[in-house]
Amino acid sequence: MHFTSRCCAAPGVFAGALLLTAVTALLSPTTQAQTTDASAQGEALSPDATPSKKGAYLSDWYNQDLTIIGSKDISFGPQPADDVYLEYEYFGRKGPFELYGYIDIPKIFNIGNSHDKGVWDHGSPVFMEHEPRISIDYLAGRSLAVGPFKEWYVAFDWIYDHGSNSANRANTLYSGLGTDIDIHSRVNLSANFYGRYQWENYGASNEYSWDGYRAQLKYIVPISQFSNGASLTYIGFTNFDFGSDLHKDNPARTANATVATNVLLYSFTHLRFTLVGRYFHNGGNWQDGSELNFGDGNFRARSDGWGYYAGVGYQF
């Protein structure tokens, strides 16, 4: 392991926890934040996900928004990408089904760095992720709560990057068990544990196989409501992928990868503003600092470090 990986891993893994602690400290008894009796799956159950008044949105449970997002230094591969893209997002709960997902149109305005390809320059025309959960408690007709684990789910996470051809395509399904966790605070907490089945993966050696696992923790902290009708919410989630065999035939790949995402959401009834700091460690299962050559000369992988997003959206 390279020294840069060792020295950067600890700050990155704990970054989400440190920021969560700082945000929670803001929640004094005088804070006007509202709590929700729901899980932290996706953004679906932040205070903004429930319509503030009847008729404000097209549906009273299925929430949608369109957002223009600018991103910088995103390290899901060995070469960080910058992009400006369009995202359609949805979230909500209906009966046993808890839904969250998004569909992106990469490089929608043809703005990005040299490592970024999108809809207009022979890159991927669409990238999407869907994270449905199905309540086992609801289907059983009774509470299956055990201690702080208040509800159980069959959980999925499907990630698909269409690519310009099969060699540039990724299709991944995580499936497993999820739960909501009651920690007797304003923090809405949920966890999921998945096994990973990999179809296409940009030509990597683990295609069409079961390869590794993902442990996921999601947390939402409503911070405050303001007199102008806006609300401020912290949303965070950490994905820890482990047990992959990618490293066995390529020393530039890793068995583990961690991504910790920290979101500040400032929202009105319809307008939404987001700022995101995301820490990568072995992003995309690439070894930070490894020497690579994709046909344009040697370079060092940059798969550890921070990436950033800013977005302006409209919820309907």
N, C-alpha and C positions, 0 to 999 in steps of 0.2 A: 504494500500500500504506500502511495506517495505521501510525503510529509504534509502536503497541502490538504489532503483528505483528512488526515488525523487532526490537524489543527483546526480545521473548519467544521468538522462534523458536530462537535459538541455544541458550539454556539447555535448552529442551525437547528438541531433537534430541539433545543430548549427555547428557541426564539418564540415559538407560538405560546408556550406555557408562560414565559415571562411577560409577554404582551397581555395575555389573558389575565394574569395576576394584577397588572397595572390597571387594566380597564375595570376589573372587579372592585379595585380599591376606590374607584370613583363613585361607587354606588352607595352613597351615604343615605340615611333615612330621609333626607330632604329631597333626594333625587326624584324627579317626576316620572321615572321610567315605569312602564307597565309590564307585568309578567304575563306569560302565556302558559296554559296547561297543555303543552305539546312537546314534541321532540325537536332535536336540532338537525334533523335530516335536511340537507341542502339549506336554502334560504326560506323554505316553505313555511317555516313556523316562527319567523321573526315577527315582531309586532306589526310590521308593515304588510305581512302576507295576508292577514285577515282584513277584509275591506273595512275602512273606518266608518263608512255609512252605506246603507243599502242603495244600490243603483249606481255606485261610483265606478264599478267595473262591469265587464260583460258577463261575468259569472260570480256567484257568491262563494265559490270554493276553488275554482280553477283560475289561478292568477297567472298573468302573462306580462312580459315586458320586452321591448326592443331597445337595445343599447349599442351605442357606438363606443368601442373600446380601443384605446391605444396601449400598446405593451412595449416593454423594453427589457432586454437581456433575459429572455425566457429560455431556460436551459432544460427542456425535455429531450434535447439531443446534445451532441458534443460541441455544437456551434450555436451560441445564443442567437435567438431571433428577435427582431423588432417588427411590429406589425400594427396596422390599424384595421379592425375588422368589425363586422356587424354580427350581433348575437341576438337570437330569439331565445328567451328563457321562460320556463313554465314551472309552477309548483303548486301543490295543494293536497288536501286529504279528502277522500270520499269513501265512506264505508271502510273496508279493510285495506284500501289502496292508498298508499302515501307516495306521491309522485314528485320527482324533481328531475329536470334535465335542461339541456340547451342545444341549440344548433348554430354553428358559426359559419359565416362566409368569409374565409381568410382573404386578407389583403384587398378588401372591397373597393378601396380607393387607389389601389396600385401603389400604396405607400408601405415601405418596409426596407430592411437592409438586404445585403447580398445573400444571406442565408435563408431568406424568407421567400417562399413561392406561394402563390395563391390562385384565385379564380381567373385572373387575367393573364398570367404568365406561365402557363403549363404546370401549375402546382395543383394543390388539392382544391376542388371547388366547394367542398363541405367537410366540416369536422363536427362531430356530435358526441354527446355523452348523455346517457339516460340512467337514472338511479332509482328505479321503483322498489318499494318494499311492500310486502303483503302481511298484514297483521295476523299472527297465529292466534292471539287472544280473541280477536273478533270472530275468526272462523270457528274457534272452539266454543264461542258463546260464554266464556268465563275468563276471569282474570287469572293469568299465569305468573303474576308478580312474585319475585323471590327477592326479599330484602330490598335494595335500592333499584333493582332491575324491574321496572314497572310495566313494560310491555315488550313482547317478542315478535320478531318479523322473519320471514324469508326475504333475503335481501339480494339485490342484483346491481351490478354496475357495468353497463355496456358502453364501450368506447370505440368509435369508428372514425377513421380518417380515410376518405375515399381515394386520395392521391390521384396522380395523373395516369398511373398504370398500376399493375399488380405489384411491381417492385417497390412502389412508393406508397403502398397501402398498409394500413394497420386495422385489425379487427380483434378486439379483446373482450372477453366476458368474464367478469368476476361474479361468483355466486356463493352464497353462504347464509349466515345467521346474523341478525341485527337486534339491537335492544335500545330502549330509552332508559336513561339512568337518572334517578331522582337524588340530587345531592342537597336538597333542602336549601336552595338559594335561588337567586334570579337567573342563574346560568342554566340554560336548556342544553342538555348533554345527551348525545347518542353515540353508539359505537356499532361497527360492523366488522365481521371477520369473514374473509372470502378465500376461496380457491380460485386460481386463474386458469382459464383455457385460452390459448393463443391460436387464432387463425393466422392471417397474414401479419407480418411484423417487419415491414421494410426489408425483407430478405434475410432476417436474422435466423439463427440456427434453431430457435425454439418454436418455429411455426408448426401449426397443427399438432399441438401437444398440450397436456396439462403441465404448467411450469410455474410453480411458486404460489405465494399467498400474499394477501394484503390485510393488514390491520388498520382500521380507520377510526379516527375519533373526530367528532364534530361538536362544536360548542357555539352557542349564541348568547350574547349578553346585551339586553336592551339597556342603553345608557340613559337617554333622556328624551322627553317630549318638550317641544318649544312652543312659545305663544303664537308663532307664525304658522302653526299647524304641522311643522316638520318633526321628524324623529331621527335620533342617532342611534345606530345599532352596531355592535361589534359582532362579526361572524368569522369563525375560524374553523379550520379542519386540517388534520395531519394524516397523510397516507404513508404508511411504512410497508414497503414491498420487500419480501424476503424469500429465500429458498429457490431462486431461479438458477437454472443450469447454464445460463448464457456464458458465464466466466470459464466454463470447463474447456471450451475450445477457442476462446478468444480472450487473451489477457487484458484487453482494453475494455471488456465488459465486466459487470459486477453481479454478485448474487443478490445484493440489497440496494434499495434506493429509498430516499425519504424526501417528501415534499410537504412543507408546512406553510399554510396559506392564512393570511391575516387581512380581513376586510373591514373597512369602515364604510357603512352605508348611511347616507344622509338623504332622507326621502320625504316627499310631500305625498299627497293623494295620488298624483300621477308622475311627477318628476322624481328621478332618482339620480344621485351622484355617488360614485364609488371610488375609493382609493384602496389599492391592494399592494401589500408587500409579501412576496412569496420566496421562501428559502428552499434551495435545491441542494441535496447531497447525493452524488452519483445520479444526477438527473437522467432518466431514460435508461438506467442501468449502464451508464458509461463511467469509466474510471477517470476521475479528474486528473488532468496532467498527462494522460497517456498520449503517445505520439501516433497520429493517424494520417492517412492520405486517401482522399476520396477522388483522386485524379487531377487535382489542381495544386499539388505540392503538399509537403508535410506541414502539419500544424499540431498544436497541443490542445487536447480537449479541455473545454471549460464547462464542467458539469456540476461544480460546487459554486454557491454564491446566491446573491439576491437578484430577483427579477421584480418588475413593477408594472402595475396596470392603473389606468384611470379611465372612468367611463361616465357617460351621460345617457340616461335612458328614460323611457316613458312606459309606465305601467297601465294596463288597460284590462 
